[in-house]
């Protein structure tokens, strides 16, 4: 049977691989992703230009995230989450403690914390919605959330 609706992968365009690859290594590995070993020159060496991580679902399928450098003519532009396009990406956490562990790992990595872990239960969020928000080196907003209703 074909998999439908599940994402396969996302490619993120970055301005500086030397800043973004370590950031995404810390972030994605803290939420359970593993780094792909890609046998291509742009993925290897002391200063790789690209990197990719994957998460294996219990079904056996994979979801991948790759970072790749922006076109040189566009590298001066910063991300604007209120312009058309991606506003932010949110990743599930297993528990509130997992959200807190990711927060600790990202603080240790020097990440920009937009909002520390907090319970957002209320009119705009479901009961028990516990999340932390970061900005990647290019300003992309990333969220890690434990939402009890989605972990049933």
TILOKE-201400 format. One record per residue (C-alpha): residue in three letters; x, y, z. Coordinates in nm, 3 decimals. Layout:
BEGIN
{'ALA',{X,Y,Z}}
...
# end
This chain:
BEGIN
{'UNK',{0.000,0.000,0.000}}
{'UNK',{0.131,0.346,-0.086}}
{'UNK',{0.209,0.593,0.188}}
{'UNK',{-0.011,0.899,0.149}}
{'UNK',{-0.001,1.229,0.329}}
{'UNK',{0.320,1.166,0.521}}
{'UNK',{0.608,1.397,0.433}}
{'UNK',{0.914,1.245,0.268}}
{'UNK',{1.168,1.522,0.319}}
{'UNK',{1.228,1.894,0.348}}
{'UNK',{1.523,2.088,0.206}}
{'UNK',{1.613,2.409,0.387}}
{'UNK',{1.818,2.678,0.218}}
{'UNK',{2.083,2.835,0.442}}
{'UNK',{2.318,3.130,0.410}}
{'UNK',{2.623,2.989,0.592}}
{'UNK',{2.686,2.614,0.623}}
{'UNK',{2.951,2.674,0.892}}
{'UNK',{2.681,2.821,1.119}}
{'UNK',{2.378,2.619,1.015}}
{'UNK',{2.516,2.266,0.996}}
{'UNK',{2.631,2.264,1.363}}
{'UNK',{2.301,2.426,1.466}}
{'UNK',{2.092,2.164,1.285}}
{'UNK',{2.316,1.883,1.408}}
{'UNK',{2.248,1.990,1.769}}
{'UNK',{1.876,2.050,1.710}}
{'UNK',{1.787,1.747,1.501}}
{'UNK',{1.997,1.503,1.700}}
{'UNK',{1.834,1.631,2.023}}
{'UNK',{1.492,1.538,1.882}}
{'UNK',{1.599,1.194,1.762}}
{'UNK',{1.719,1.240,1.403}}
{'UNK',{2.036,1.075,1.276}}
{'UNK',{2.285,1.217,1.028}}
{'UNK',{2.296,1.068,0.679}}
{'UNK',{2.638,0.968,0.553}}
{'UNK',{2.629,1.093,0.197}}
{'UNK',{2.924,1.003,-0.024}}
{'UNK',{2.938,1.329,-0.219}}
{'UNK',{3.206,1.601,-0.190}}
{'UNK',{2.961,1.874,-0.079}}
{'UNK',{2.853,1.658,0.219}}
{'UNK',{3.202,1.573,0.346}}
{'UNK',{3.529,1.721,0.460}}
{'UNK',{3.606,1.972,0.733}}
{'UNK',{3.360,2.231,0.602}}
{'UNK',{3.073,2.052,0.428}}
{'UNK',{2.834,2.268,0.226}}
{'UNK',{2.535,2.036,0.273}}
{'UNK',{2.412,1.798,0.541}}
{'UNK',{2.112,1.572,0.587}}
{'UNK',{1.941,1.396,0.876}}
{'UNK',{1.662,1.140,0.890}}
{'UNK',{1.405,1.005,1.130}}
{'UNK',{1.283,0.648,1.087}}
{'UNK',{0.915,0.596,1.164}}
{'UNK',{0.795,0.271,1.326}}
{'UNK',{0.642,0.178,0.988}}
{'UNK',{0.993,0.171,0.840}}
{'UNK',{0.953,0.483,0.627}}
{'UNK',{1.186,0.780,0.667}}
{'UNK',{1.152,1.154,0.692}}
{'UNK',{1.457,1.356,0.595}}
{'UNK',{1.575,1.713,0.644}}
{'UNK',{1.858,1.855,0.436}}
{'UNK',{2.030,2.191,0.460}}
{'UNK',{2.188,2.335,0.147}}
{'UNK',{2.350,2.670,0.069}}
{'UNK',{2.148,2.952,-0.084}}
{'UNK',{2.218,3.085,-0.428}}
{'UNK',{2.502,3.340,-0.389}}
{'UNK',{2.283,3.619,-0.527}}
{'UNK',{2.026,3.556,-0.251}}
{'UNK',{2.249,3.495,0.050}}
{'UNK',{2.204,3.849,0.181}}
{'UNK',{1.827,3.801,0.226}}
{'UNK',{1.702,3.695,0.567}}
{'UNK',{1.402,3.476,0.640}}
{'UNK',{1.075,3.661,0.700}}
{'UNK',{0.817,3.429,0.850}}
{'UNK',{0.544,3.685,0.783}}
{'UNK',{0.614,3.696,0.408}}
{'UNK',{0.454,3.431,0.188}}
{'UNK',{0.617,3.097,0.257}}
{'UNK',{0.705,2.901,0.567}}
{'UNK',{0.614,3.058,0.903}}
{'UNK',{0.766,2.789,1.128}}
{'UNK',{0.821,2.416,1.166}}
{'UNK',{0.704,2.224,1.473}}
{'UNK',{0.835,1.885,1.585}}
{'UNK',{0.665,1.644,1.826}}
{'UNK',{0.831,1.562,2.156}}
{'UNK',{0.765,1.246,2.359}}
{'UNK',{0.708,1.433,2.684}}
{'UNK',{0.749,1.764,2.863}}
{'UNK',{1.086,1.637,2.983}}
{'UNK',{1.191,1.582,2.622}}
{'UNK',{1.103,1.946,2.543}}
{'UNK',{1.318,2.050,2.840}}
{'UNK',{1.610,1.829,2.726}}
{'UNK',{1.599,1.980,2.376}}
{'UNK',{1.593,2.327,2.532}}
{'UNK',{1.902,2.242,2.740}}
{'UNK',{2.087,2.101,2.437}}
{'UNK',{2.010,2.409,2.230}}
{'UNK',{2.109,2.654,2.503}}
{'UNK',{2.438,2.461,2.534}}
{'UNK',{2.481,2.493,2.155}}
{'UNK',{2.432,2.871,2.175}}
{'UNK',{2.098,2.875,1.993}}
{'UNK',{1.870,3.177,1.990}}
{'UNK',{1.576,3.093,2.216}}
{'UNK',{1.263,3.279,2.108}}
{'UNK',{1.045,3.144,2.391}}
{'UNK',{1.165,2.907,2.666}}
{'UNK',{0.960,2.597,2.754}}
{'UNK',{0.612,2.689,2.873}}
{'UNK',{0.262,2.549,2.901}}
{'UNK',{0.048,2.723,2.638}}
{'UNK',{-0.283,2.563,2.738}}
{'UNK',{-0.558,2.810,2.663}}
{'UNK',{-0.789,2.946,2.398}}
{'UNK',{-0.542,2.908,2.110}}
{'UNK',{-0.379,2.578,2.214}}
{'UNK',{-0.498,2.239,2.332}}
{'UNK',{-0.480,2.135,2.700}}
{'UNK',{-0.125,2.044,2.804}}
{'UNK',{0.042,2.208,2.499}}
{'UNK',{0.403,2.246,2.619}}
{'UNK',{0.653,2.397,2.376}}
{'UNK',{0.983,2.575,2.322}}
{'UNK',{1.071,2.798,2.025}}
{'UNK',{1.409,2.870,1.863}}
{'UNK',{1.542,3.063,1.564}}
{'UNK',{1.792,2.896,1.334}}
{'UNK',{2.094,3.101,1.220}}
{'UNK',{1.887,3.244,0.931}}
{'UNK',{1.585,3.332,1.144}}
{'UNK',{1.362,3.031,1.066}}
{'UNK',{1.139,2.965,1.366}}
{'UNK',{1.151,2.608,1.501}}
{'UNK',{0.924,2.461,1.768}}
{'UNK',{0.943,2.144,1.976}}
{'UNK',{0.609,2.057,2.133}}
{'UNK',{0.462,1.797,2.360}}
{'UNK',{0.090,1.784,2.299}}
{'UNK',{-0.083,1.512,2.503}}
{'UNK',{-0.371,1.467,2.259}}
{'UNK',{-0.130,1.386,1.971}}
{'UNK',{0.064,1.130,2.178}}
{'UNK',{-0.235,0.903,2.248}}
# end
